[in-house]
Amino acid sequence: MSLPTGDTGAATGHEPEPHPWAAGFLWTPTTGPFRRLTAVQAEAFDRDGFLVFPDVFTAEEMARLDTALEPGNRLVLELLEQLPGRRLSVAGADTQVVTPNQVATNEELRRFCHHPALVDLCHDLIGPDVRLYWEQAVYKQPHSAAPVLWHQDNGYAWVEPQAYLTLWVAVTDATVLNGCI
């Protein structure tokens, strides 16, 4: 999970800076009581803007998630294949396939988004009044034509209020060898 803290500078070699839209935004530190986090994890999130939680979901849960996401991924990939240059915005048949908002039509994905671990983390980090405003599946294509660089989600899709979470669930292992971000 990460907060919209600004450009990491990775692409330009410059020091990270907050996005101009984020001027004046201050993160409110988490205070507990916590359902899932420890006080040390909450402090790390407040300091660093992200946490890593490995092995939250079972292999069976991940297999069901992968199966539920596959039809949407296939549909968008087929669409991209028909477009000039095989690209649309940040999506490309040869880079990454982005399939948004599948929870509206897929009960398995709705169930997954209500997983107790996800609900607890949201509660612990931003409180009990949370909502899902966006979800998307992003399939990085093997041997991609271009890397997906570190980026700032809030620079693509402005969200108000700015105190929000981005949760990334890796359906497959994300390693340096298989080209993770």
N, CA and C atoms as an extended XYZ file, in Angstrom:
543
Properties=species:S:1:pos:R:3:atomname:S:1:resname:S:1:resid:I:1 pbc="F F F"
N         0.834       -1.162        0.000 N   MET     1
C         0.000        0.000        0.000 CA  MET     1
C         0.885        1.233        0.000 C   MET     1
N         0.415        2.262       -0.623 N   SER     2
C         1.200        3.476       -0.635 CA  SER     2
C         0.301        4.697       -0.643 C   SER     2
N         0.864        5.780       -0.219 N   LEU     3
C         0.165        7.057       -0.247 CA  LEU     3
C         0.639        7.863       -1.428 C   LEU     3
N        -0.180        8.800       -1.897 N   PRO     4
C         0.231        9.645       -3.024 CA  PRO     4
C         1.202       10.714       -2.540 C   PRO     4
N         2.475       10.334       -2.393 N   THR     5
C         3.443       11.246       -1.807 CA  THR     5
C         4.243       12.013       -2.836 C   THR     5
N         4.085       11.724       -4.094 N   GLY     6
C         4.792       12.499       -5.104 CA  GLY     6
C         5.690       11.653       -5.969 C   GLY     6
N         6.340       12.310       -6.884 N   ASP     7
C         7.260       11.687       -7.820 CA  ASP     7
C         8.434       11.104       -7.056 C   ASP     7
N         8.766        9.857       -7.320 N   THR     8
C         9.897        9.241       -6.637 CA  THR     8
C        11.218        9.747       -7.178 C   THR     8
N        11.195       10.391       -8.315 N   GLY     9
C        12.430       10.876       -8.918 CA  GLY     9
C        13.164        9.806       -9.706 C   GLY     9
N        12.659        8.561       -9.683 N   ALA    10
C        13.362        7.464      -10.341 CA  ALA    10
C        13.539        7.707      -11.837 C   ALA    10
N        12.513        8.274      -12.471 N   ALA    11
C        12.572        8.459      -13.923 CA  ALA    11
C        13.464        9.628      -14.313 C   ALA    11
N        13.595       10.618      -13.448 N   THR    12
C        14.317       11.832      -13.816 CA  THR    12
C        15.648       11.995      -13.109 C   THR    12
N        15.867       11.259      -12.027 N   GLY    13
C        17.084       11.413      -11.260 CA  GLY    13
C        17.030       12.577      -10.285 C   GLY    13
N        15.883       13.221      -10.164 N   HIS    14
C        15.711       14.337       -9.248 CA  HIS    14
C        15.174       13.867       -7.910 C   HIS    14
N        15.289       14.732       -6.906 N   GLU    15
C        14.719       14.439       -5.603 CA  GLU    15
C        13.196       14.377       -5.703 C   GLU    15
N        12.561       13.495       -4.940 N   PRO    16
C        11.093       13.420       -4.957 CA  PRO    16
C        10.459       14.737       -4.523 C   PRO    16
N         9.355       15.080       -5.173 N   GLU    17
C         8.592       16.277       -4.826 CA  GLU    17
C         7.116       15.936       -4.836 C   GLU    17
N         6.355       16.541       -3.930 N   PRO    18
C         4.909       16.310       -3.976 CA  PRO    18
C         4.319       16.846       -5.277 C   PRO    18
N         3.296       16.177       -5.757 N   HIS    19
C         2.568       16.666       -6.911 CA  HIS    19
C         1.953       18.014       -6.532 C   HIS    19
N         1.903       18.987       -7.460 N   PRO    20
C         1.323       20.299       -7.129 CA  PRO    20
C        -0.096       20.211       -6.560 C   PRO    20
N        -0.880       19.225       -7.009 N   TRP    21
C        -2.234       19.075       -6.484 CA  TRP    21
C        -2.231       18.686       -5.008 C   TRP    21
N        -1.127       18.114       -4.549 N   ALA    22
C        -1.055       17.653       -3.167 CA  ALA    22
C        -0.530       18.733       -2.223 C   ALA    22
N        -0.321       19.935       -2.717 N   ALA    23
C         0.188       21.023       -1.873 CA  ALA    23
C        -0.746       21.222       -0.684 C   ALA    23
N        -0.163       21.248        0.481 N   GLY    24
C        -0.941       21.469        1.691 CA  GLY    24
C        -1.523       20.216        2.309 C   GLY    24
N        -1.409       19.065        1.634 N   PHE    25
C        -1.940       17.840        2.206 CA  PHE    25
C        -1.037       17.352        3.335 C   PHE    25
N        -1.634       17.016        4.453 N   LEU    26
C        -0.906       16.441        5.576 CA  LEU    26
C        -1.565       15.127        5.963 C   LEU    26
N        -0.755       14.090        6.042 N   TRP    27
C        -1.252       12.788        6.468 CA  TRP    27
C        -1.491       12.831        7.971 C   TRP    27
N        -2.621       12.302        8.413 N   THR    28
C        -2.910       12.201        9.833 CA  THR    28
C        -2.391       10.855       10.324 C   THR    28
N        -1.435       10.866       11.244 N   PRO    29
C        -0.874        9.592       11.721 CA  PRO    29
C        -1.941        8.663       12.297 C   PRO    29
N        -1.720        7.384       12.098 N   THR    30
C        -2.634        6.371       12.607 CA  THR    30
C        -2.454        6.238       14.118 C   THR    30
N        -3.541        5.977       14.821 N   THR    31
C        -3.461        5.958       16.279 CA  THR    31
C        -3.965        4.678       16.916 C   THR    31
N        -4.716        3.869       16.214 N   GLY    32
C        -5.261        2.667       16.812 CA  GLY    32
C        -6.553        2.982       17.557 C   GLY    32
N        -7.185        2.001       18.156 N   PRO    33
C        -6.713        0.627       18.264 CA  PRO    33
C        -6.707       -0.069       16.903 C   PRO    33
N        -5.784       -0.997       16.753 N   PHE    34
C        -5.564       -1.657       15.475 CA  PHE    34
C        -6.187       -3.051       15.461 C   PHE    34
N        -6.721       -3.398       14.310 N   ARG    35
C        -7.265       -4.748       14.105 CA  ARG    35
C        -6.202       -5.685       13.544 C   ARG    35
N        -5.393       -5.180       12.626 N   ARG    36
C        -4.447       -6.028       11.903 CA  ARG    36
C        -3.010       -5.562       12.095 C   ARG    36
N        -2.801       -4.262       12.131 N   LEU    37
C        -1.451       -3.707       12.248 CA  LEU    37
C        -0.933       -3.782       13.669 C   LEU    37
N         0.372       -3.807       13.777 N   THR    38
C         1.012       -3.574       15.069 CA  THR    38
C         1.325       -2.083       15.141 C   THR    38
N         1.612       -1.589       16.315 N   ALA    39
C         1.981       -0.181       16.470 CA  ALA    39
C         3.246        0.132       15.668 C   ALA    39
N         4.169       -0.808       15.603 N   VAL    40
C         5.408       -0.613       14.837 CA  VAL    40
C         5.105       -0.499       13.345 C   VAL    40
N         4.194       -1.332       12.834 N   GLN    41
C         3.816       -1.254       11.419 CA  GLN    41
C         3.119        0.067       11.125 C   GLN    41
N         2.240        0.508       12.007 N   ALA    42
C         1.536        1.777       11.804 CA  ALA    42
C         2.533        2.932       11.780 C   ALA    42
N         3.496        2.907       12.676 N   GLU    43
C         4.530        3.949       12.704 CA  GLU    43
C         5.351        3.925       11.414 C   GLU    43
N         5.676        2.739       10.921 N   ALA    44
C         6.436        2.615        9.668 CA  ALA    44
C         5.636        3.172        8.500 C   ALA    44
N         4.322        2.892        8.464 N   PHE    45
C         3.479        3.422        7.394 CA  PHE    45
C         3.439        4.944        7.453 C   PHE    45
N         3.251        5.486        8.648 N   ASP    46
C         3.213        6.943        8.807 CA  ASP    46
C         4.527        7.574        8.340 C   ASP    46
N         5.635        6.919        8.610 N   ARG    47
C         6.951        7.443        8.248 CA  ARG    47
C         7.264        7.247        6.760 C   ARG    47
N         7.017        6.042        6.250 N   ASP    48
C         7.473        5.668        4.910 CA  ASP    48
C         6.399        5.789        3.830 C   ASP    48
N         5.133        5.748        4.217 N   GLY    49
C         4.053        5.837        3.246 CA  GLY    49
C         3.689        4.522        2.593 C   GLY    49
N         4.242        3.414        3.052 N   PHE    50
C         3.888        2.114        2.500 CA  PHE    50
C         4.182        1.017        3.511 C   PHE    50
N         3.577       -0.128        3.298 N   LEU    51
C         3.837       -1.345        4.052 CA  LEU    51
C         3.791       -2.516        3.092 C   LEU    51
N         4.484       -3.575        3.444 N   VAL    52
C         4.428       -4.818        2.679 CA  VAL    52
C         3.900       -5.900        3.611 C   VAL    52
N         2.855       -6.595        3.149 N   PHE    53
C         2.278       -7.695        3.899 CA  PHE    53
C         2.337       -8.950        3.038 C   PHE    53
N         3.378       -9.733        3.158 N   PRO    54
C         3.447      -10.958        2.350 CA  PRO    54
C         2.524      -12.041        2.911 C   PRO    54
N         2.093      -12.910        2.019 N   ASP    55
C         1.348      -14.114        2.399 CA  ASP    55
C         0.069      -13.826        3.173 C   ASP    55
N        -0.678      -12.795        2.770 N   VAL    56
C        -1.945      -12.461        3.420 CA  VAL    56
C        -3.041      -13.418        2.967 C   VAL    56
N        -3.007      -13.814        1.708 N   PHE    57
C        -4.074      -14.625        1.128 CA  PHE    57
C        -3.583      -16.046        0.890 C   PHE    57
N        -4.506      -16.994        0.931 N   THR    58
C        -4.153      -18.389        0.680 CA  THR    58
C        -3.962      -18.607       -0.822 C   THR    58
N        -3.334      -19.702       -1.163 N   ALA    59
C        -3.157      -20.058       -2.572 CA  ALA    59
C        -4.520      -20.239       -3.238 C   ALA    59
N        -5.477      -20.794       -2.518 N   GLU    60
C        -6.823      -20.982       -3.064 CA  GLU    60
C        -7.494      -19.630       -3.342 C   GLU    60
N        -7.365      -18.680       -2.434 N   GLU    61
C        -7.937      -17.346       -2.647 CA  GLU    61
C        -7.304      -16.671       -3.863 C   GLU    61
N        -6.011      -16.818       -4.007 N   MET    62
C        -5.327      -16.200       -5.149 CA  MET    62
C        -5.719      -16.872       -6.458 C   MET    62
N        -5.916      -18.171       -6.436 N   ALA    63
C        -6.357      -18.879       -7.648 CA  ALA    63
C        -7.757      -18.421       -8.049 C   ALA    63
N        -8.655      -18.259       -7.073 N   ARG    64
C       -10.010      -17.770       -7.383 CA  ARG    64
C        -9.950      -16.342       -7.925 C   ARG    64
N        -9.080      -15.514       -7.347 N   LEU    65
C        -8.935      -14.142       -7.830 CA  LEU    65
C        -8.431      -14.140       -9.271 C   LEU    65
N        -7.421      -14.912       -9.546 N   ASP    66
C        -6.852      -14.986      -10.900 CA  ASP    66
C        -7.904      -15.451      -11.904 C   ASP    66
N        -8.670      -16.452      -11.543 N   THR    67
C        -9.730      -16.966      -12.414 CA  THR    67
C       -10.804      -15.902      -12.656 C   THR    67
N       -11.166      -15.156      -11.606 N   ALA    68
C       -12.197      -14.130      -11.734 CA  ALA    68
C       -11.716      -12.959      -12.602 C   ALA    68
N       -10.433      -12.644      -12.567 N   LEU    69
C        -9.894      -11.529      -13.335 CA  LEU    69
C        -9.654      -11.865      -14.808 C   LEU    69
N        -9.453      -13.121      -15.111 N   GLU    70
C        -9.041      -13.542      -16.467 CA  GLU    70
C        -9.984      -13.107      -17.579 C   GLU    70
N       -11.306      -13.256      -17.461 N   PRO    71
C       -12.174      -12.843      -18.572 CA  PRO    71
C       -12.060      -11.355      -18.909 C   PRO    71
N       -11.984      -10.510      -17.920 N   GLY    72
C       -11.836       -9.075      -18.174 CA  GLY    72
C       -10.505       -8.755      -18.824 C   GLY    72
N        -9.445       -9.396      -18.347 N   ASN    73
C        -8.124       -9.200      -18.945 CA  ASN    73
C        -8.139       -9.611      -20.412 C   ASN    73
N        -8.725      -10.758      -20.699 N   ARG    74
C        -8.784      -11.255      -22.083 CA  ARG    74
C        -9.574      -10.288      -22.966 C   ARG    74
N       -10.707       -9.778      -22.463 N   LEU    75
C       -11.542       -8.856      -23.224 CA  LEU    75
C       -10.780       -7.569      -23.565 C   LEU    75
N       -10.101       -6.981      -22.584 N   VAL    76
C        -9.360       -5.741      -22.835 CA  VAL    76
C        -8.163       -6.004      -23.747 C   VAL    76
N        -7.491       -7.123      -23.587 N   LEU    77
C        -6.373       -7.454      -24.474 CA  LEU    77
C        -6.860       -7.581      -25.922 C   LEU    77
N        -8.004       -8.211      -26.129 N   GLU    78
C        -8.575       -8.325      -27.483 CA  GLU    78
C        -8.907       -6.944      -28.053 C   GLU    78
N        -9.411       -6.042      -27.208 N   LEU    79
C        -9.694       -4.673      -27.649 CA  LEU    79
C        -8.399       -3.957      -28.039 C   LEU    79
N        -7.389       -4.054      -27.193 N   LEU    80
C        -6.106       -3.396      -27.486 CA  LEU    80
C        -5.498       -3.899      -28.788 C   LEU    80
N        -5.640       -5.173      -29.052 N   GLU    81
C        -5.093       -5.762      -30.282 CA  GLU    81
C        -5.716       -5.135      -31.524 C   GLU    81
N        -6.930       -4.595      -31.426 N   GLN    82
C        -7.630       -4.014      -32.571 CA  GLN    82
C        -7.314       -2.533      -32.795 C   GLN    82
N        -6.697       -1.884      -31.826 N   LEU    83
C        -6.448       -0.446      -31.910 CA  LEU    83
C        -5.166       -0.132      -32.671 C   LEU    83
N        -5.111        1.031      -33.333 N   PRO    84
C        -3.864        1.451      -33.982 CA  PRO    84
C        -2.753        1.552      -32.937 C   PRO    84
N        -1.652        0.926      -33.192 N   GLY    85
C        -0.540        0.924      -32.256 CA  GLY    85
C        -0.739        0.004      -31.069 C   GLY    85
N        -1.911       -0.650      -31.012 N   ARG    86
C        -2.239       -1.606      -29.945 CA  ARG    86
C        -2.133       -0.978      -28.554 C   ARG    86
N        -2.431        0.351      -28.470 N   ARG    87
C        -2.310        1.086      -27.205 CA  ARG    87
C        -3.529        1.968      -26.975 C   ARG    87
N        -3.817        2.227      -25.683 N   LEU    88
C        -4.834        3.180      -25.263 CA  LEU    88
C        -4.382        3.735      -23.917 C   LEU    88
N        -3.991        4.997      -23.918 N   SER    89
C        -3.494        5.655      -22.707 CA  SER    89
C        -2.292        4.881      -22.175 C   SER    89
N        -2.314        4.464      -20.915 N   VAL    90
C        -1.168        3.754      -20.344 CA  VAL    90
C        -1.201        2.263      -20.644 C   VAL    90
N        -2.285        1.782      -21.251 N   ALA    91
C        -2.419        0.361      -21.548 CA  ALA    91
C        -1.894        0.059      -22.941 C   ALA    91
N        -1.327       -1.113      -23.077 N   GLY    92
C        -0.852       -1.555      -24.376 CA  GLY    92
C        -0.812       -3.063      -24.438 C   GLY    92
N        -1.138       -3.613      -25.582 N   ALA    93
C        -1.141       -5.068      -25.734 CA  ALA    93
C         0.245       -5.649      -25.489 C   ALA    93
N         1.284       -4.819      -25.688 N   ASP    94
C         2.646       -5.305      -25.507 CA  ASP    94
C         3.306       -4.792      -24.226 C   ASP    94
N         2.549       -4.078      -23.366 N   THR    95
C         3.135       -3.564      -22.125 CA  THR    95
C         2.310       -3.973      -20.910 C   THR    95
N         1.135       -3.373      -20.769 N   GLN    96
C         0.272       -3.722      -19.644 CA  GLN    96
C        -1.188       -3.591      -20.050 C   GLN    96
N        -1.971       -4.561      -19.615 N   VAL    97
C        -3.404       -4.560      -19.873 CA  VAL    97
C        -4.076       -4.091      -18.583 C   VAL    97
N        -4.861       -3.020      -18.683 N   VAL    98
C        -5.526       -2.440      -17.519 CA  VAL    98
C        -7.031       -2.644      -17.671 C   VAL    98
N        -7.615       -3.363      -16.725 N   THR    99
C        -9.039       -3.675      -16.759 CA  THR    99
C        -9.689       -3.109      -15.500 C   THR    99
N       -10.417       -1.997      -15.636 N   PRO   100
C       -10.986       -1.348      -14.445 CA  PRO   100
C       -12.393       -1.830      -14.096 C   PRO   100
N       -12.718       -1.660      -12.821 N   ASN   101
C       -14.077       -1.744      -12.298 CA  ASN   101
C       -14.826       -3.044      -12.590 C   ASN   101
N       -14.158       -4.147      -12.367 N   GLN   102
C       -14.803       -5.438      -12.576 CA  GLN   102
C       -15.692       -5.857      -11.405 C   GLN   102
N       -15.536       -5.214      -10.243 N   VAL   103
C       -16.374       -5.600       -9.103 CA  VAL   103
C       -17.857       -5.338       -9.368 C   VAL   103
N       -18.146       -4.445      -10.291 N   ALA   104
C       -19.545       -4.119      -10.588 CA  ALA   104
C       -20.299       -5.309      -11.164 C   ALA   104
N       -19.579       -6.229      -11.794 N   THR   105
C       -20.248       -7.350      -12.464 CA  THR   105
C       -19.750       -8.721      -12.010 C   THR   105
N       -18.878       -8.770      -11.012 N   ASN   106
C       -18.270      -10.046      -10.644 CA  ASN   106
C       -18.353      -10.257       -9.131 C   ASN   106
N       -19.182      -11.190       -8.722 N   GLU   107
C       -19.393      -11.458       -7.293 CA  GLU   107
C       -18.111      -11.917       -6.596 C   GLU   107
N       -17.304      -12.710       -7.252 N   GLU   108
C       -16.052      -13.189       -6.640 CA  GLU   108
C       -15.121      -12.009       -6.339 C   GLU   108
N       -15.065      -11.045       -7.247 N   LEU   109
C       -14.218       -9.870       -7.009 CA  LEU   109
C       -14.789       -8.985       -5.907 C   LEU   109
N       -16.103       -8.881       -5.817 N   ARG   110
C       -16.715       -8.129       -4.705 CA  ARG   110
C       -16.362       -8.789       -3.379 C   ARG   110
N       -16.449      -10.114       -3.346 N   ARG   111
C       -16.093      -10.848       -2.123 CA  ARG   111
C       -14.643      -10.581       -1.744 C   ARG   111
N       -13.751      -10.631       -2.737 N   PHE   112
C       -12.334      -10.419       -2.456 CA  PHE   112
C       -12.088       -9.015       -1.898 C   PHE   112
N       -12.748       -8.015       -2.452 N   CYS   113
C       -12.565       -6.637       -1.979 CA  CYS   113
C       -13.083       -6.437       -0.564 C   CYS   113
N       -13.914       -7.358       -0.093 N   HIS   114
C       -14.401       -7.315        1.291 CA  HIS   114
C       -13.646       -8.284        2.201 C   HIS   114
N       -12.515       -8.784        1.738 N   HIS   115
C       -11.721       -9.725        2.529 CA  HIS   115
C       -11.382       -9.085        3.879 C   HIS   115
N       -11.507       -9.831        4.973 N   PRO   116
C       -11.230       -9.269        6.300 CA  PRO   116
C        -9.853       -8.601        6.421 C   PRO   116
N        -8.838       -9.149        5.770 N   ALA   117
C        -7.505       -8.529        5.851 CA  ALA   117
C        -7.508       -7.143        5.219 C   ALA   117
N        -8.186       -6.989        4.081 N   LEU   118
C        -8.247       -5.686        3.414 CA  LEU   118
C        -9.076       -4.699        4.224 C   LEU   118
N       -10.206       -5.156        4.730 N   VAL   119
C       -11.069       -4.289        5.536 CA  VAL   119
C       -10.324       -3.835        6.797 C   VAL   119
N        -9.635       -4.766        7.445 N   ASP   120
C        -8.898       -4.418        8.659 CA  ASP   120
C        -7.784       -3.407        8.383 C   ASP   120
N        -7.042       -3.600        7.303 N   LEU   121
C        -5.962       -2.659        6.980 CA  LEU   121
C        -6.514       -1.264        6.691 C   LEU   121
N        -7.601       -1.204        5.950 N   CYS   122
C        -8.217        0.102        5.680 CA  CYS   122
C        -8.668        0.755        6.983 C   CYS   122
N        -9.304       -0.018        7.833 N   HIS   123
C        -9.743        0.498        9.134 CA  HIS   123
C        -8.548        1.030        9.927 C   HIS   123
N        -7.489        0.254        9.995 N   ASP   124
C        -6.327        0.634       10.794 CA  ASP   124
C        -5.637        1.890       10.271 C   ASP   124
N        -5.648        2.085        8.959 N   LEU   125
C        -4.879        3.188        8.379 CA  LEU   125
C        -5.691        4.458        8.142 C   LEU   125
N        -6.983        4.329        7.811 N   ILE   126
C        -7.755        5.551        7.564 CA  ILE   126
C        -9.079        5.599        8.316 C   ILE   126
N        -9.383        4.570        9.090 N   GLY   127
C       -10.572        4.622        9.927 CA  GLY   127
C       -11.702        3.753        9.424 C   GLY   127
N       -12.821        3.770       10.148 N   PRO   128
C       -13.929        2.869        9.837 CA  PRO   128
C       -14.795        3.322        8.656 C   PRO   128
N       -14.692        4.570        8.253 N   ASP   129
C       -15.530        5.105        7.180 CA  ASP   129
C       -14.759        5.041        5.863 C   ASP   129
N       -14.774        3.880        5.219 N   VAL   130
C       -14.018        3.694        3.980 CA  VAL   130
C       -14.956        3.267        2.864 C   VAL   130
N       -14.511        3.506        1.640 N   ARG   131
C       -15.268        3.066        0.470 CA  ARG   131
C       -14.288        2.677       -0.626 C   ARG   131
N       -14.720        1.775       -1.447 N   LEU   132
C       -13.952        1.399       -2.630 CA  LEU   132
C       -14.383        2.338       -3.741 C   LEU   132
N       -13.472        3.159       -4.231 N   TYR   133
C       -13.847        4.075       -5.306 CA  TYR   133
C       -13.286        3.622       -6.643 C   TYR   133
N       -12.336        2.728       -6.640 N   TRP   134
C       -11.738        2.278       -7.902 CA  TRP   134
C       -11.020        0.969       -7.647 C   TRP   134
N       -11.122        0.091       -8.586 N   GLU   135
C       -10.285       -1.118       -8.595 CA  GLU   135
C        -9.961       -1.420      -10.031 C   GLU   135
N        -8.816       -2.011      -10.215 N   GLN   136
C        -8.414       -2.380      -11.572 CA  GLN   136
C        -7.439       -3.537      -11.504 C   GLN   136
N        -7.479       -4.342      -12.534 N   ALA   137
C        -6.494       -5.397      -12.709 CA  ALA   137
C        -5.481       -4.888      -13.722 C   ALA   137
N        -4.223       -5.030      -13.394 N   VAL   138
C        -3.155       -4.618      -14.301 CA  VAL   138
C        -2.278       -5.839      -14.544 C   VAL   138
N        -2.308       -6.307      -15.775 N   TYR   139
C        -1.483       -7.451      -16.163 CA  TYR   139
C        -0.280       -6.929      -16.928 C   TYR   139
N         0.898       -7.056      -16.331 N   LYS   140
C         2.134       -6.683      -17.008 CA  LYS   140
C         2.446       -7.809      -17.998 C   LYS   140
N         2.634       -7.446      -19.248 N   GLN   141
C         2.843       -8.453      -20.280 CA  GLN   141
C         4.273       -9.009      -20.235 C   GLN   141
N         4.417      -10.314      -20.472 N   PRO   142
C         5.758      -10.900      -20.487 CA  PRO   142
C         6.617      -10.247      -21.573 C   PRO   142
N         7.864      -10.042      -21.264 N   HIS   143
C         8.813       -9.453      -22.231 CA  HIS   143
C         8.270       -8.134      -22.774 C   HIS   143
N         7.784       -7.319      -21.881 N   SER   144
C         7.131       -6.059      -22.227 CA  SER   144
C         8.005       -5.181      -23.113 C   SER   144
N         7.325       -4.434      -23.982 N   ALA   145
C         8.029       -3.512      -24.883 CA  ALA   145
C         8.586       -2.314      -24.127 C   ALA   145
N         8.050       -2.029      -22.955 N   ALA   146
C         8.515       -0.888      -22.163 CA  ALA   146
C         8.292       -1.196      -20.689 C   ALA   146
N         9.187       -0.721      -19.833 N   PRO   147
C         8.994       -0.960      -18.400 CA  PRO   147
C         7.867       -0.085      -17.841 C   PRO   147
N         7.273       -0.543      -16.762 N   VAL   148
C         6.318        0.282      -16.024 CA  VAL   148
C         7.117        0.897      -14.877 C   VAL   148
N         7.331        2.203      -14.954 N   LEU   149
C         8.170        2.882      -13.983 CA  LEU   149
C         7.378        3.227      -12.729 C   LEU   149
N         8.092        3.495      -11.663 N   TRP   150
C         7.459        4.018      -10.459 CA  TRP   150
C         6.691        5.258      -10.857 C   TRP   150
N         5.530        5.428      -10.272 N   HIS   151
C         4.696        6.560      -10.639 CA  HIS   151
C         3.789        6.939       -9.473 C   HIS   151
N         3.081        8.004       -9.635 N   GLN   152
C         2.194        8.545       -8.613 CA  GLN   152
C         0.760        8.418       -9.103 C   GLN   152
N        -0.001        7.518       -8.507 N   ASP   153
C        -1.369        7.290       -8.967 CA  ASP   153
C        -2.214        8.555       -8.924 C   ASP   153
N        -2.040        9.390       -7.923 N   ASN   154
C        -2.869       10.580       -7.804 CA  ASN   154
C        -2.599       11.573       -8.935 C   ASN   154
N        -1.488       11.431       -9.643 N   GLY   155
C        -1.226       12.257      -10.807 CA  GLY   155
C        -2.047       11.840      -12.022 C   GLY   155
N        -2.571       10.606      -12.007 N   TYR   156
C        -3.382       10.114      -13.114 CA  TYR   156
C        -4.865       10.276      -12.843 C   TYR   156
N        -5.256       10.057      -11.610 N   ALA   157
C        -6.670       10.084      -11.247 CA  ALA   157
C        -6.808       10.817       -9.922 C   ALA   157
N        -7.059       12.113       -9.994 N   TRP   158
C        -7.154       12.934       -8.792 CA  TRP   158
C        -8.293       12.451       -7.911 C   TRP   158
N        -8.017       12.325       -6.616 N   VAL   159
C        -8.995       11.845       -5.652 CA  VAL   159
C        -9.104       12.854       -4.513 C   VAL   159
N       -10.323       13.133       -4.137 N   GLU   160
C       -10.583       13.990       -2.986 CA  GLU   160
C       -11.574       13.246       -2.100 C   GLU   160
N       -11.310       12.992       -0.839 N   PRO   161
C       -10.170       13.513       -0.092 CA  PRO   161
C        -8.879       12.788       -0.455 C   PRO   161
N        -7.776       13.452       -0.178 N   GLN   162
C        -6.476       12.896       -0.543 CA  GLN   162
C        -6.005       11.792        0.392 C   GLN   162
N        -6.591       11.664        1.552 N   ALA   163
C        -6.224       10.594        2.475 CA  ALA   163
C        -6.888        9.309        1.991 C   ALA   163
N        -6.196        8.628        1.098 N   TYR   164
C        -6.719        7.375        0.568 CA  TYR   164
C        -5.584        6.372        0.472 C   TYR   164
N        -5.941        5.129        0.243 N   LEU   165
C        -4.960        4.053        0.158 CA  LEU   165
C        -4.992        3.439       -1.225 C   LEU   165
N        -3.835        3.058       -1.685 N   THR   166
C        -3.712        2.210       -2.851 CA  THR   166
C        -3.199        0.871       -2.344 C   THR   166
N        -3.955       -0.175       -2.604 N   LEU   167
C        -3.529       -1.507       -2.204 CA  LEU   167
C        -3.181       -2.289       -3.451 C   LEU   167
N        -1.994       -2.838       -3.470 N   TRP   168
C        -1.547       -3.637       -4.600 CA  TRP   168
C        -1.506       -5.088       -4.147 C   TRP   168
N        -2.237       -5.939       -4.829 N   VAL   169
C        -2.245       -7.370       -4.546 CA  VAL   169
C        -1.601       -8.058       -5.739 C   VAL   169
N        -0.457       -8.649       -5.521 N   ALA   170
C         0.246       -9.356       -6.595 CA  ALA   170
C        -0.363      -10.752       -6.749 C   ALA   170
N        -0.958      -11.008       -7.902 N   VAL   171
C        -1.584      -12.304       -8.153 CA  VAL   171
C        -0.518      -13.380       -8.347 C   VAL   171
N         0.601      -12.993       -8.920 N   THR   172
C         1.744      -13.902       -9.052 CA  THR   172
C         2.899      -13.307       -8.248 C   THR   172
N         3.896      -14.107       -7.980 N   ASP   173
C         5.069      -13.608       -7.255 CA  ASP   173
C         5.699      -12.472       -8.043 C   ASP   173
N         6.020      -11.403       -7.350 N   ALA   174
C         6.682      -10.243       -7.973 CA  ALA   174
C         8.141      -10.271       -7.570 C   ALA   174
N         8.994      -10.620       -8.521 N   THR   175
C        10.419      -10.724       -8.240 CA  THR   175
C        11.200       -9.935       -9.279 C   THR   175
N        12.439       -9.673       -8.986 N   VAL   176
C        13.317       -8.997       -9.947 CA  VAL   176
C        13.453       -9.873      -11.198 C   VAL   176
N        13.485      -11.181      -11.035 N   LEU   177
C        13.660      -12.080      -12.174 CA  LEU   177
C        12.479      -12.058      -13.135 C   LEU   177
N        11.249      -11.870      -12.614 N   ASN   178
C        10.108      -11.868      -13.544 CA  ASN   178
C         9.659      -10.457      -13.907 C   ASN   178
N        10.442       -9.461      -13.566 N   GLY   179
C        10.193       -8.113      -14.063 CA  GLY   179
C         9.210       -7.288      -13.262 C   GLY   179
N         9.197       -7.447      -11.939 N   CYS   180
C         8.277       -6.647      -11.135 CA  CYS   180
C         8.621       -5.163      -11.257 C   CYS   180
N         7.672       -4.331      -10.836 N   ILE   181
C         7.852       -2.880      -10.922 CA  ILE   181
C         9.062       -2.445      -10.108 C   ILE   181
